Amino acid sequence: MLRAFVAALLALAIFSGTLAAADGVFVRFENHDYVVKVGDKEQTISHRHVKVLDATGNEVPVQQLGELLKKDTKVELVEKDGKVVEIKIKK
Protein backbone atom coordinates (compact mmCIF):
# COMPACT_ATOMS: atom_id res chain seq x y z
CA MET A 1 0.00 0.00 0.00
CA LEU A 2 2.72 2.44 0.97
CA ARG A 3 4.79 1.49 -2.05
CA ALA A 4 1.86 2.27 -4.38
CA PHE A 5 1.29 5.61 -2.69
CA VAL A 6 4.97 6.59 -3.01
CA ALA A 7 5.01 5.52 -6.67
CA ALA A 8 1.89 7.58 -7.41
CA LEU A 9 3.35 10.60 -5.62
CA LEU A 10 6.60 10.27 -7.57
CA ALA A 11 4.72 10.01 -10.88
CA LEU A 12 2.72 13.12 -10.02
CA ALA A 13 5.89 15.06 -9.24
CA ILE A 14 7.51 14.01 -12.52
CA PHE A 15 4.54 14.77 -14.78
CA SER A 16 3.41 17.99 -13.16
CA GLY A 17 5.07 21.19 -14.31
CA THR A 18 7.49 22.77 -11.92
CA LEU A 19 7.22 26.45 -11.06
CA ALA A 20 10.19 28.69 -10.48
CA ALA A 21 10.44 32.43 -9.83
CA ALA A 22 13.14 34.99 -10.46
CA ASP A 23 13.38 38.67 -9.60
CA GLY A 24 14.32 41.11 -12.31
CA VAL A 25 13.95 44.61 -13.70
CA PHE A 26 11.91 45.58 -16.75
CA VAL A 27 14.10 47.21 -19.43
CA ARG A 28 11.96 47.89 -22.51
CA PHE A 29 9.39 46.67 -25.01
CA GLU A 30 10.86 45.21 -28.19
CA ASN A 31 8.49 44.23 -31.03
CA HIS A 32 5.63 43.69 -28.52
CA ASP A 33 7.87 41.42 -26.43
CA TYR A 34 9.24 42.19 -22.96
CA VAL A 35 12.95 42.65 -22.25
CA VAL A 36 13.78 42.00 -18.61
CA LYS A 37 17.14 42.04 -16.89
CA VAL A 38 17.70 39.20 -14.43
CA GLY A 39 21.04 39.51 -12.72
CA ASP A 40 23.48 40.70 -15.36
CA LYS A 41 21.66 39.16 -18.35
CA GLU A 42 18.85 40.59 -20.46
CA GLN A 43 16.08 38.16 -21.35
CA THR A 44 13.50 38.68 -24.09
CA ILE A 45 10.11 37.22 -23.20
CA SER A 46 7.47 36.63 -25.86
CA HIS A 47 4.20 38.41 -25.15
CA ARG A 48 2.24 35.32 -26.18
CA HIS A 49 0.91 33.17 -23.34
CA VAL A 50 2.32 35.51 -20.67
CA LYS A 51 0.09 37.22 -18.12
CA VAL A 52 1.21 40.50 -16.62
CA LEU A 53 -0.06 41.02 -13.07
CA ASP A 54 -0.01 44.24 -11.08
CA ALA A 55 1.19 44.51 -7.47
CA THR A 56 -2.22 43.40 -6.16
CA GLY A 57 -2.31 40.28 -8.36
CA ASN A 58 -4.83 41.52 -10.92
CA GLU A 59 -4.17 40.96 -14.61
CA VAL A 60 -3.11 44.17 -16.38
CA PRO A 61 -5.11 45.07 -19.52
CA VAL A 62 -3.01 45.47 -22.67
CA GLN A 63 -3.92 49.17 -22.85
CA GLN A 64 -2.27 49.85 -19.46
CA LEU A 65 0.99 47.95 -19.99
CA GLY A 66 2.86 51.06 -21.14
CA GLU A 67 1.78 52.94 -18.02
CA LEU A 68 2.75 50.25 -15.51
CA LEU A 69 5.81 48.71 -17.16
CA LYS A 70 8.37 51.47 -17.35
CA LYS A 71 12.15 51.20 -17.41
CA ASP A 72 13.58 49.93 -14.10
CA THR A 73 10.23 48.61 -12.81
CA LYS A 74 10.91 45.69 -10.47
CA VAL A 75 9.21 42.47 -11.57
CA GLU A 76 9.03 38.82 -10.61
CA LEU A 77 9.09 36.24 -13.39
CA VAL A 78 7.18 33.00 -12.84
CA GLU A 79 8.40 30.12 -14.99
CA LYS A 80 6.72 26.83 -15.69
CA ASP A 81 8.64 24.10 -17.51
CA GLY A 82 11.36 26.58 -18.42
CA LYS A 83 9.05 29.17 -19.99
CA VAL A 84 7.90 32.42 -18.40
CA VAL A 85 4.12 32.33 -17.84
CA GLU A 86 3.64 35.38 -15.57
CA ILE A 87 5.29 38.73 -15.01
CA LYS A 88 4.34 40.18 -11.62
CA ILE A 89 4.95 43.87 -11.05
CA LYS A 90 6.41 44.48 -7.60
CA LYS A 91 5.83 47.53 -5.41
C-alpha positions in Angstrom: 0.0 0.0 0.0 2.7 2.4 1.0 4.8 1.5 -2.1 1.9 2.3 -4.4 1.3 5.6 -2.7 5.0 6.6 -3.0 5.0 5.5 -6.7 1.9 7.6 -7.4 3.3 10.6 -5.6 6.6 10.3 -7.6 4.7 10.0 -10.9 2.7 13.1 -10.0 5.9 15.1 -9.2 7.5 14.0 -12.5 4.5 14.8 -14.8 3.4 18.0 -13.2 5.1 21.2 -14.3 7.5 22.8 -11.9 7.2 26.4 -11.1 10.2 28.7 -10.5 10.4 32.4 -9.8 13.1 35.0 -10.5 13.4 38.7 -9.6 14.3 41.1 -12.3 13.9 44.6 -13.7 11.9 45.6 -16.8 14.1 47.2 -19.4 12.0 47.9 -22.5 9.4 46.7 -25.0 10.9 45.2 -28.2 8.5 44.2 -31.0 5.6 43.7 -28.5 7.9 41.4 -26.4 9.2 42.2 -23.0 13.0 42.7 -22.3 13.8 42.0 -18.6 17.1 42.0 -16.9 17.7 39.2 -14.4 21.0 39.5 -12.7 23.5 40.7 -15.4 21.7 39.2 -18.3 18.8 40.6 -20.5 16.1 38.2 -21.3 13.5 38.7 -24.1 10.1 37.2 -23.2 7.5 36.6 -25.9 4.2 38.4 -25.2 2.2 35.3 -26.2 0.9 33.2 -23.3 2.3 35.5 -20.7 0.1 37.2 -18.1 1.2 40.5 -16.6 -0.1 41.0 -13.1 0.0 44.2 -11.1 1.2 44.5 -7.5 -2.2 43.4 -6.2 -2.3 40.3 -8.4 -4.8 41.5 -10.9 -4.2 41.0 -14.6 -3.1 44.2 -16.4 -5.1 45.1 -19.5 -3.0 45.5 -22.7 -3.9 49.2 -22.8 -2.3 49.9 -19.5 1.0 48.0 -20.0 2.9 51.1 -21.1 1.8 52.9 -18.0 2.7 50.2 -15.5 5.8 48.7 -17.2 8.4 51.5 -17.4 12.2 51.2 -17.4 13.6 49.9 -14.1 10.2 48.6 -12.8 10.9 45.7 -10.5 9.2 42.5 -11.6 9.0 38.8 -10.6 9.1 36.2 -13.4 7.2 33.0 -12.8 8.4 30.1 -15.0 6.7 26.8 -15.7 8.6 24.1 -17.5 11.4 26.6 -18.4 9.0 29.2 -20.0 7.9 32.4 -18.4 4.1 32.3 -17.8 3.6 35.4 -15.6 5.3 38.7 -15.0 4.3 40.2 -11.6 5.0 43.9 -11.0 6.4 44.5 -7.6 5.8 47.5 -5.4 
